[in-house]
C-alpha cells in the first residue's frame, strides 16, 4: 500500500451497480474508490488514475474481464498492479484462465466483507513490499553503475595521464558518445546495437577506455612533441590491440558482460574507417562495431578543437566541416548526421571541460 503517500486507490470494474455499491460500502472507509462499468472505461481509468489494486468482474458484456485484463497487459498498464477477479461461480478452469493472465486472486459473489477486506489488505501489503524492494534494487543498481563509471573513467585517465592529452579529453568524448548514442537509439539501423537506455549508458561508460592501450606505448613515442615518423607511428598503432587484449581477458572473467564487450570493441576499432582504410583490422562499413563508430567521430572532433604540441585548436565550425567531409569515407554517414544535429550544443559543453 502507498502508506507514505496516503490512502491506496482501488478501481472496481463491474457492470452491476449493486455489486459496486456493496464493495464501496465494504471498502470506502479505508480506500479511495474508483468505478468503471465496462472494460473500455476500466482501461481508460487505469491509465489515468494508476490504481494500486483492481477488482475486475469476469462476466461483462462486450469485453469480459479476461479480455479487459489481456488488453491492460498489452498496454503495460498493470505490470505492477495486483488484479483480483470477481466472479459468481469460480471453477478450476476459469481460475486457471485468470491466473494465466496474471490475476493474483479470485473473490466470489456474494461478497463476504471480512474476506474481501483481508484479501485486499494482503495484496496491497505484498505490492508495497515489492515496490519497496524494487526501489532498493534500483538504487543499488544506480550506485553500482556510478561506481563502475568512476572506475572506468579513472582507468582511462591513467592512459591519458601518460599521453599529451588531458583528462578533460576523456570527459568530453564521453559526453559526445553519450549524446550520439541517444540520438541514434531511435534510428532503425541502430535498434539492435542500442536497444535501451541501459545501452546508451554502456557506451558512455565504455568510452573512457578507448585509449587504455596507450599504457603499453613507450614514453619517448607517447610524449614526442612533434609528429611521429613511420616507425613510431607503427608502434603507436599497436595501442588498440593492446587495450583490446586487456579488456578481452576481462570479458572472459566477467562472462561476456556487455559493458566490457562494448569497451573492448571501442578500444580495438575506433581508428577504423568507414571506407576500410583505417587500422588495425581494415574493417569497413557496418562491420565496424557501433561503439567504435561513435567514438571515431567523438575522438576526431575533440582532437581537432583541442590544442596539441604540434598544432593550435581548430575553431568549432572548421572542425564540424571536417567531420562533415569525412561522411561516407572516414565516418559512418548516419553517425555524422546525428553529430550535425547536436553540433550546436558542443561549444557550451566544451566550455565546462576546458583543458588546464
FENJO-V181064 format. One record per backbone hydrogen bond with DSSP energy under -1.0 kcal/mol. NH is the residue of the N-H (numbers start at 1). CO is the residue of the C=O. E is the energy in kcal/mol with one decimal. If there is no record, write none. Layout:
BEGIN
NH_CO_E, NH_CO_E
END
This chain:
BEGIN
3_1_-2.4, 10_32_-2.9, 11_53_-2.3, 12_34_-3.2, 13_55_-3.2, 14_36_-2.0, 20_16_-1.6, 21_17_-2.7, 22_18_-2.2, 23_19_-2.3, 24_20_-2.7, 25_21_-2.1, 26_22_-1.7, 27_23_-2.4, 28_24_-2.6, 30_27_-1.8, 31_27_-1.9, 32_8_-2.4, 34_10_-2.4, 36_12_-2.5, 42_38_-1.9, 43_39_-2.2, 44_40_-1.8, 45_41_-2.6, 46_42_-2.5, 47_43_-1.9, 48_44_-1.7, 49_45_-3.6, 50_46_-1.5, 52_9_-2.2, 53_9_-1.3, 54_82_-2.2, 55_11_-3.1, 56_84_-2.9, 57_13_-2.8, 58_86_-2.4, 63_61_-2.9, 65_58_-2.8, 68_64_-2.4, 69_65_-2.5, 70_66_-2.2, 71_67_-2.5, 72_68_-2.1, 73_69_-2.3, 74_70_-2.3, 75_71_-2.0, 76_73_-1.4, 77_72_-2.7, 84_54_-3.0, 85_105_-2.2, 86_56_-2.7, 87_107_-2.1, 95_91_-2.6, 96_92_-2.3, 97_93_-2.1, 98_94_-2.3, 99_95_-2.7, 100_96_-2.4, 101_97_-1.2, 102_99_-1.0, 103_98_-2.3, 104_83_-2.6, 107_85_-2.9, 109_87_-2.3, 116_112_-2.7, 117_113_-2.6, 118_114_-2.4, 119_115_-2.5, 120_116_-2.3, 121_117_-2.7, 122_118_-2.5, 123_119_-2.3, 124_120_-2.4, 125_121_-2.0, 126_122_-2.4, 127_123_-2.3, 128_124_-2.5, 129_125_-2.3, 130_126_-2.5, 131_127_-3.0, 132_128_-2.5, 133_129_-2.5, 134_130_-2.7, 135_131_-2.3, 136_132_-2.1, 137_133_-2.6, 138_134_-2.8, 139_135_-2.3, 140_136_-2.6, 141_137_-2.5, 142_138_-2.3, 143_139_-2.3, 144_140_-2.5, 145_141_-2.6, 146_142_-2.5, 147_143_-2.3, 148_144_-2.8, 149_145_-2.7, 150_146_-2.2, 151_147_-2.4, 152_148_-2.9, 153_149_-2.5, 154_150_-2.3, 155_151_-2.3, 156_152_-2.4, 157_153_-2.4, 158_154_-1.5, 159_155_-1.3, 160_156_-2.2, 161_157_-2.4, 169_166_-1.2, 171_167_-1.4, 172_168_-2.8, 173_169_-2.4, 174_170_-2.1, 175_171_-2.3, 176_172_-2.2, 177_173_-2.6, 178_174_-2.2, 179_175_-2.3, 180_176_-2.4, 181_177_-2.6, 182_178_-2.3, 183_179_-2.0, 184_180_-2.5, 185_181_-1.1, 187_184_-1.6, 190_187_-2.1, 194_190_-2.6, 200_196_-1.2, 201_197_-2.1, 202_198_-1.9, 203_199_-2.4, 204_200_-2.1, 205_201_-2.8, 206_202_-2.3, 207_203_-1.6, 209_206_-1.9, 210_207_-2.0, 212_209_-1.9, 214_211_-2.2, 215_212_-1.6, 216_213_-1.9, 217_214_-1.6, 221_218_-1.0, 222_218_-2.6, 223_219_-3.1, 233_229_-2.8, 234_230_-1.8, 235_231_-1.8, 236_232_-2.7, 237_233_-2.1, 238_235_-1.7, 239_236_-2.0, 242_238_-2.1, 243_239_-2.3, 244_240_-2.4, 245_241_-2.5, 246_242_-1.8, 247_243_-2.4, 248_244_-2.8, 249_245_-1.6, 250_246_-1.5, 251_247_-2.3, 252_248_-2.0, 253_249_-1.8, 254_250_-2.0, 256_251_-2.6, 261_257_-2.2, 262_258_-2.5, 263_259_-2.3, 264_260_-2.6, 265_261_-2.2, 266_262_-2.6, 267_263_-2.4, 268_264_-2.3, 269_265_-2.4, 270_266_-1.4, 272_269_-2.1, 275_329_-2.4, 276_273_-1.8, 279_271_-1.3, 285_274_-1.6, 287_284_-1.9, 288_285_-1.9, 293_289_-1.6, 294_290_-2.3, 295_291_-2.4, 296_292_-2.3, 297_293_-1.3, 298_294_-2.2, 299_295_-3.3, 300_296_-2.0, 301_297_-2.5, 302_298_-2.2, 303_299_-2.2, 304_300_-2.4, 305_301_-2.0, 308_311_-2.3, 311_308_-1.6, 314_304_-3.1, 319_315_-2.4, 320_316_-2.7, 321_317_-2.0, 322_318_-1.9, 323_319_-2.1, 324_320_-2.5, 325_321_-2.3, 326_322_-1.2, 327_324_-1.4, 328_331_-2.5, 329_326_-1.6, 330_326_-1.3, 331_326_-2.8, 336_332_-2.2, 337_333_-2.4, 338_334_-2.0, 339_335_-2.5, 340_336_-2.5, 341_337_-1.1, 343_339_-1.3, 345_342_-2.0, 346_343_-1.2, 349_345_-1.5, 350_346_-3.1, 351_347_-1.3, 352_349_-1.2
END
